[in-house]
Amino acid sequence: MRFPSLLSLLVLLPSLAQAQPSVAPLESETAQPDGFVPSYTIERIEVRGNHKTRTELILREIALSPGDTVAADDARVERARLRLLALGYFLDARLSMIKGERRGGAVLVIEVEERGTIILNAVYLGTSEATNVWGGLDVSERNLLGRGLTLGAGFVSSTRPKVDGAKPALAFALRMAGPPRVHGLLLSGNALFSQGSEFFRARGPSTEPAPADFVAVNLRRAGGVLGVGAVLSRTAYLAAEGRFEAVHAELPTLSDRDLGLGQSQPIAFLVRDGSSRLGSLALTLDFDSRSDPVLPRAGRHLVMSVEAATPACASQYTFVKVTAQGSLYFPLSIGHIFGVHGLLGGLVGDAPYFDRFFVGDLNLLLPPRAFGINFSTQPSRDFLGTNVADHRYDKLAGRLLLEYAVPLWRRHGLFYRGDAFAALGIFTMTNPGDVSRHGASLGQRLPADLTADLGLRLDTYIGIFTLSVANALGRLPL
């Protein structure tokens, strides 16, 4: 989340250590020779601390059951603990053994500490040269009725943009997902309705964000996505999704950009005029071995997706989009964390602009889209002098971001954890025609710019909040 709530403005609290317990031999066992690792047969499993989450959901996730033989150093125990943490319902999970009723038997005790599951995914609030004010919320209940069901909803709206012909924005989204399963399928779905404007330059230099230099495409989208996913292993998840949208676009009467000196060129609006349909199928493979899904201290997260829109899916747009995103987290001996984040993406075909790579989603210093709607005419600042300001919606994109995080505190009331962080990166966006242009410099073929951020990241009872320089710059017309 890139915008803080009022709660995140409270005074920072000192740190507390967090224990990482593991299963140890039963104290009542007699001493064994060095090198001997005792094992126990699970007689029963006790779950403690789950005031909201149903016991059967926890038992389903650990992949251990009565009758299993478990050694004191059994890797399945740590995998079970990480699987519970990966659900996002718990601050901590501890597994231990107590002596059972029979010799060689034991009771597996699972102690969980629940966290808040009604989460503010995003708070949309900002102003720009083109739009006086936009605002909205995105909220989810991630553990509905304690059954692992997810229900989420969000909206965003804006004042009328200052661009000629633009209309106020309004969007609603609804999401649902079934409970996670170790063996079986996870069903999900979401619905979207949005109407708003996108801004295309009609005159003036690319570095100037003056709204008077743009014309507006008014767009309405209505549709949704149905998905089914399968857990392949503790760290791997595969999902397939079908998407359909009805799209209606109103293009401006002005269709040429004034280049000055009597020259002009057609404006590429990147969407069909009038009503059209978009249908696609997508596959996503997710590898996640992070120590924590909220503020990870170690591990990696890799997501690869392929989406294809074809007439076979009742689509009037035909394209293939491939995206790969990855994060690596390295714990340092002094308790700090070094992170490396990368993104590569490309598409071929005639994808509409809202499915292309957008500069505001790559550059942390610019306003990102909300439910696919852009509210700003601000170009990237072009620190490297590569004319990246000419690029807003492209078919090829890449980003590399380095981040250094310092944990500040743990477990204080509504504030679970907090990190200070600094990030520095570089991104590029271009089109295949620019890459293959003869006689062009490297900067013209692969326009790039720097991006950075500095601030606090807070894990709270109601979600993750970021107080940072980029968060402020992306929401103010600076």
Residue pairs with C-beta under 8 A, 6 or more apart in sequence:
1 120
1 121
1 122
1 123
1 463
1 464
1 465
1 466
2 122
2 368
2 466
2 468
2 470
2 471
2 474
3 122
3 123
3 124
3 125
3 126
3 465
3 466
3 471
3 475
4 123
4 458
4 465
4 466
4 467
4 471
5 120
5 123
5 460
5 462
5 465
7 414
7 415
7 460
7 462
7 465
8 456
8 458
8 460
8 465
8 467
9 467
10 415
12 408
12 409
12 418
12 456
13 409
13 412
13 413
13 415
13 418
14 409
14 412
15 407
15 408
15 409
15 410
16 409
16 410
16 411
16 412
17 410
18 92
18 410
18 411
21 94
21 95
21 96
22 77
22 78
22 95
23 70
23 72
23 73
23 74
23 77
23 95
23 96
23 97
24 72
24 96
24 97
25 38
25 72
25 97
26 38
26 40
26 97
26 98
26 99
26 106
28 99
29 38
32 38
37 71
37 72
37 73
38 71
38 72
39 69
39 70
39 71
39 72
39 74
40 69
40 70
40 71
40 97
40 100
40 104
40 105
40 106
41 67
41 68
41 69
41 70
41 100
41 102
41 104
41 105
41 106
42 64
42 65
42 66
42 67
42 68
42 69
42 70
42 105
42 106
42 107
42 108
43 66
43 100
43 101
43 102
43 105
43 106
43 107
44 66
44 100
44 107
44 108
45 59
45 62
45 64
45 65
45 66
45 107
45 108
45 109
45 110
46 107
46 108
46 109
46 110
47 55
47 58
47 59
47 110
47 112
48 109
48 110
48 111
48 112
49 111
49 112
49 113
49 114
50 58
50 112
50 114
50 146
51 114
52 114
52 117
52 143
52 146
53 89
53 90
53 112
53 114
53 143
53 146
53 148
54 146
54 147
57 146
57 147
57 148
57 179
58 84
58 110
58 112
59 65
60 181
60 182
61 80
61 83
61 84
61 87
61 180
61 182
62 80
62 83
62 84
62 95
62 110
63 76
63 79
63 80
63 83
63 182
64 70
64 76
64 77
64 80
64 108
70 76
70 77
70 97
70 106
70 108
72 97
77 95
79 234
80 95
81 93
81 94
81 95
82 234
82 291
83 182
83 234
84 90
84 93
84 110
84 112
85 92
85 93
85 291
85 292
85 293
86 234
86 288
86 290
86 293
87 148
87 180
88 115
88 117
88 142
88 293
88 294
89 112
89 114
89 115
89 117
89 142
89 143
89 148
90 112
90 113
90 114
90 115
91 113
91 114
91 115
91 411
91 416
92 112
92 113
93 110
93 111
93 112
93 113
94 110
94 111
94 112
95 108
95 109
95 110
95 111
96 108
96 109
96 111
97 106
97 107
97 108
97 109
98 106
98 107
98 109
99 105
99 106
99 107
100 106
100 107
115 416
115 461
116 460
116 461
116 462
117 141
117 142
117 143
118 139
118 140
118 141
118 142
118 462
119 139
119 140
119 141
119 142
119 462
119 463
120 137
120 138
120 139
120 462
120 463
120 465
121 138
121 139
121 140
121 152
121 154
121 463
122 136
122 137
122 138
122 154
122 370
123 136
123 137
123 138
124 134
124 135
124 136
124 137
124 138
124 156
124 370
125 133
125 134
125 135
125 136
125 475
126 133
126 134
126 135
126 367
126 375
126 474
126 475
126 476
127 133
127 134
127 475
127 476
127 477
128 209
128 367
128 375
128 376
128 377
128 378
128 477
129 162
129 209
129 210
129 211
129 376
129 377
129 378
129 477
130 161
130 162
130 163
130 166
130 199
130 209
130 211
130 214
130 375
130 376
130 377
131 158
131 159
131 161
131 162
131 169
131 375
131 376
132 159
132 162
133 158
133 159
134 156
134 157
134 158
134 159
134 169
134 370
134 375
135 156
135 157
135 158
136 154
136 155
136 156
136 157
136 171
136 370
137 154
137 155
138 152
138 153
138 154
138 173
139 152
139 153
139 154
140 150
140 151
140 152
140 153
140 175
141 149
141 150
141 151
141 152
142 150
143 149
143 150
144 150
144 151
147 179
148 178
148 179
148 180
149 176
149 177
149 178
149 179
150 175
150 176
150 177
150 188
151 175
151 176
152 173
152 174
152 175
152 176
153 172
153 173
153 174
153 175
154 172
154 173
154 371
155 170
155 171
155 172
155 173
156 169
156 170
156 171
156 370
156 371
156 373
157 168
157 169
157 170
157 171
158 168
158 169
158 170
158 196
158 373
158 375
159 168
160 166
160 167
160 168
161 167
161 168
161 169
161 197
161 199
161 211
161 216
161 375
162 211
162 212
163 197
163 199
163 211
163 214
163 215
163 216
163 377
164 212
164 214
164 215
164 216
164 252
165 197
165 215
165 216
165 218
165 252
166 197
166 199
166 216
166 218
167 195
167 196
167 197
167 216
167 218
168 196
169 194
169 195
169 196
169 197
169 373
169 375
170 194
170 195
170 196
171 192
171 193
171 194
171 195
171 196
171 370
171 371
171 372
171 373
172 192
172 193
172 194
173 190
173 191
173 192
173 193
173 371
174 190
174 191
175 188
175 189
175 190
176 188
176 189
176 190
177 186
177 187
177 188
177 189
178 186
178 187
178 188
179 186
180 186
180 231
181 231
182 231
183 231
184 230
184 231
185 228
185 229
185 230
186 228
186 229
186 230
186 231
186 239
187 227
187 228
188 225
188 226
188 227
188 228
188 229
188 239
188 241
189 224
189 225
189 226
189 227
190 224
190 225
191 223
191 224
192 221
192 222
192 223
192 224
192 245
192 371
192 372
193 221
193 222
194 219
194 220
194 221
194 222
194 371
194 372
194 373
195 218
195 219
195 220
195 221
196 218
196 219
196 373
197 216
197 217
197 218
197 219
198 216
198 217
198 219
198 353
198 354
198 374
199 211
199 214
199 215
199 216
199 374
199 377
200 214
200 215
200 216
200 217
200 252
200 267
200 268
200 269
201 213
201 214
201 257
201 267
202 213
202 214
202 215
202 254
202 256
202 257
202 258
202 267
203 213
203 257
203 258
204 210
204 213
206 379
206 387
206 389
206 390
207 379
207 382
207 389
209 376
209 377
209 378
209 379
209 477
210 377
211 377
213 377
214 377
215 252
215 254
215 267
216 252
217 249
217 250
217 251
217 252
217 269
217 271
218 249
218 250
219 247
219 248
219 249
219 250
219 271
219 354
220 247
220 248
220 249
221 245
221 246
221 247
221 354
221 372
222 245
222 246
223 243
223 244
223 245
223 246
223 278
224 243
224 244
224 245
225 241
225 242
225 243
226 241
226 242
227 239
227 240
227 241
227 242
228 239
228 240
228 241
229 237
229 238
229 239
229 240
230 237
230 238
230 239
231 237
232 238
235 287
235 288
235 289
236 285
236 286
236 287
237 285
237 286
237 288
238 283
238 284
238 285
238 286
239 283
239 284
239 286
240 281
240 282
240 283
240 284
241 281
241 282
241 283
241 284
242 279
242 280
242 281
242 282
242 313
243 278
243 279
243 280
243 281
243 282
243 307
244 277
244 278
244 279
244 313
244 314
245 277
245 278
245 279
246 275
246 277
247 271
247 272
247 275
247 276
247 277
247 278
247 352
248 274
248 275
248 276
249 269
249 271
249 272
249 273
249 274
249 276
250 273
251 269
251 271
251 273
254 267
255 266
255 267
255 269
256 264
256 265
256 266
256 267
257 264
257 265
257 266
257 267
258 264
259 265
269 353
270 351
270 352
270 353
270 356
270 393
271 352
271 353
271 354
272 316
272 317
272 352
276 316
276 317
277 314
277 315
277 316
278 309
278 315
278 316
278 317
278 352
278 355
279 309
279 310
279 313
279 314
279 315
280 307
280 308
280 309
280 310
280 313
280 315
281 307
281 308
281 313
282 305
282 306
282 307
282 308
283 305
283 306
284 303
284 304
284 305
285 303
285 304
285 305
286 301
286 302
286 303
287 300
287 301
287 302
287 303
288 299
288 300
288 301
288 302
289 299
289 300
289 301
290 296
290 298
290 299
290 300
290 301
290 327
290 329
291 297
291 298
291 299
291 329
294 417
294 459
294 464
295 405
295 417
295 419
295 457
295 459
295 464
296 327
296 329
296 337
297 329
297 331
297 337
297 407
298 329
298 330
298 331
298 337
299 329
300 326
300 327
300 328
300 329
301 326
301 327
302 324
302 325
302 326
302 327
303 323
303 324
303 325
303 326
304 322
304 323
304 324
304 325
305 321
305 322
305 323
305 324
306 320
306 321
306 322
307 320
307 321
307 322
308 319
308 320
308 321
309 315
309 317
309 318
309 319
309 320
309 349
309 351
310 318
311 318
317 349
317 350
317 351
317 352
317 355
318 349
318 350
319 347
319 348
319 349
319 350
319 351
319 355
320 347
320 348
320 349
321 345
321 346
321 347
321 351
321 355
322 345
322 346
322 347
323 343
323 344
323 345
324 342
324 343
324 344
324 345
325 341
325 342
325 343
325 344
326 341
326 342
326 343
327 339
327 340
327 341
327 342
328 339
328 340
328 341
329 337
329 338
329 339
330 337
330 338
330 339
330 340
331 337
332 338
335 406
335 407
336 404
336 405
336 406
336 407
337 404
337 405
337 407
337 419
338 402
338 403
338 404
338 405
339 402
339 403
339 404
339 405
340 400
340 401
340 402
340 403
341 399
341 400
341 401
341 402
341 403
341 425
342 398
342 399
342 400
342 401
343 362
343 397
343 398
343 399
343 427
344 397
344 398
345 357
345 396
345 397
345 398
346 395
346 396
346 397
347 355
347 356
347 357
347 395
347 396
348 395
348 432
351 395
353 393
354 372
356 393
356 394
356 395
357 393
357 394
357 395
357 396
357 397
357 429
358 369
358 374
358 392
358 393
359 366
359 379
359 380
359 388
359 391
359 392
359 393
359 429
360 366
360 367
360 368
360 369
360 374
360 376
360 474
361 368
361 369
362 397
362 399
362 427
362 429
362 451
363 380
363 427
363 449
363 451
364 423
364 425
364 451
364 452
364 453
364 470
364 474
365 380
365 381
365 451
365 452
365 453
365 470
365 473
365 474
366 376
366 378
366 380
366 473
366 474
367 374
367 375
367 376
367 378
367 474
367 475
368 474
378 477
379 388
379 389
379 390
379 392
380 388
380 389
380 391
380 449
381 389
381 449
382 388
382 389
382 449
383 449
383 450
384 443
384 448
384 449
384 450
385 443
386 443
386 444
386 446
386 447
386 448
386 449
387 443
387 444
387 447
388 428
388 429
388 447
388 448
388 449
390 447
391 429
391 430
391 447
394 429
394 430
394 431
395 430
395 431
395 432
396 428
396 429
396 430
396 431
396 432
396 435
397 427
397 428
397 429
398 427
398 428
398 429
399 425
399 426
399 427
399 428
399 451
400 425
400 426
400 427
401 423
401 424
401 425
401 451
402 423
402 424
402 425
403 421
403 422
403 423
404 421
404 422
404 423
405 419
405 420
405 421
405 457
406 419
406 420
406 421
407 417
407 418
407 419
408 418
408 419
408 420
408 456
409 415
409 417
409 418
410 416
410 417
411 417
414 460
414 461
414 462
415 458
415 459
415 460
415 461
416 459
416 460
416 461
417 458
417 459
418 456
418 457
418 458
418 459
419 456
419 457
420 455
420 456
421 453
421 454
421 455
421 456
421 457
421 468
422 452
422 453
422 454
423 452
423 453
423 454
424 450
424 451
424 452
425 450
425 451
425 452
426 448
426 449
426 450
426 451
427 448
427 449
427 451
428 446
428 447
428 448
428 449
429 447
430 445
430 446
430 447
434 440
434 444
434 445
434 447
435 445
435 446
437 444
437 445
451 470
452 469
452 470
453 468
453 469
453 470
453 471
454 468
454 469
454 470
455 466
455 467
455 468
455 469
455 470
455 471
456 466
456 467
456 468
457 464
457 465
457 466
457 468
458 464
458 465
458 466
458 467
